Amino acid sequence: MKINPINLKAINSYKPQLRPVKQTEQGASFADKIEISSAAKEMQVTADYNTERAVRVQQLKADIQSGEYKVNARQVAEDMLKYYRF
């Protein structure tokens, strides 16, 4: 027994089905927007950090060249153990 569909659109599984697309407002502009979170804004403030680091690096270079820089072996060993244990 064969049943013929009445008033049904045939579905072809090999062709993508077209779906109606909602129309957006014609007057809307499609400009890119960016929103930066407060945490990201805090991370952007690096000017103070960079200047402090540059001063510290210059101080370390001067100490190393003059021979005044001393390495704390105990602190280095403790830090290495912390790094490799965890």
Legacy VTK file of the C-alpha trace (Angstrom):
# vtk DataFile Version 3.0
C-alpha trace
ASCII
DATASET POLYDATA
POINTS 86 float
0.000 0.000 0.000
1.393 3.391 -0.964
0.565 6.577 0.944
0.945 9.801 -0.987
1.541 12.957 1.020
-1.025 15.639 0.388
-0.034 19.306 0.615
3.411 18.521 2.056
6.596 19.958 0.649
9.061 17.351 -0.410
12.268 17.291 1.616
15.484 16.661 -0.205
18.115 15.628 2.335
20.933 16.307 -0.122
20.223 20.008 -0.506
20.279 22.411 2.413
16.872 23.678 3.319
16.362 27.403 3.091
15.150 29.006 6.273
13.653 32.451 6.517
16.114 34.980 7.917
14.906 37.632 10.289
15.359 41.070 8.862
17.189 43.513 11.096
16.668 47.211 11.139
17.885 48.757 7.925
19.154 51.923 9.612
21.418 50.123 12.091
25.131 50.529 11.539
27.461 47.579 11.855
30.340 49.235 13.681
32.693 47.192 15.807
32.467 47.737 19.547
34.842 46.834 22.311
34.156 46.674 26.007
37.064 46.373 28.404
36.409 44.958 31.861
37.645 46.680 34.972
40.167 43.876 35.554
41.606 44.379 32.071
41.812 48.124 32.660
43.822 47.492 35.818
46.167 45.239 33.861
46.746 47.977 31.281
48.252 50.271 33.906
51.831 49.057 33.615
53.704 52.334 33.316
54.624 52.366 37.025
55.620 48.722 36.957
57.836 49.192 33.891
59.689 52.156 35.379
60.216 50.369 38.713
61.476 47.282 36.919
63.851 49.298 34.721
65.322 50.971 37.814
65.748 47.584 39.539
67.428 46.050 36.468
69.864 48.955 36.214
70.675 48.597 39.910
71.316 44.869 39.518
73.543 45.438 36.486
75.595 47.990 38.393
75.931 45.662 41.406
77.024 42.742 39.224
79.617 44.817 37.338
81.071 46.237 40.562
81.151 42.788 42.222
78.859 43.797 45.085
76.004 41.467 44.099
75.794 38.481 46.454
73.616 35.445 45.820
71.713 33.996 48.775
72.261 30.282 48.158
69.735 29.218 50.807
66.973 31.309 49.201
67.794 29.965 45.736
67.664 26.376 47.017
64.337 26.956 48.812
62.800 28.540 45.712
63.982 25.649 43.523
62.439 23.135 45.917
59.148 25.018 45.929
59.141 25.128 42.130
59.877 21.452 41.581
57.691 20.092 44.399
54.495 21.802 43.259
LINES 1 87
86 0 1 2 3 4 5 6 7 8 9 10 11 12 13 14 15 16 17 18 19 20 21 22 23 24 25 26 27 28 29 30 31 32 33 34 35 36 37 38 39 40 41 42 43 44 45 46 47 48 49 50 51 52 53 54 55 56 57 58 59 60 61 62 63 64 65 66 67 68 69 70 71 72 73 74 75 76 77 78 79 80 81 82 83 84 85
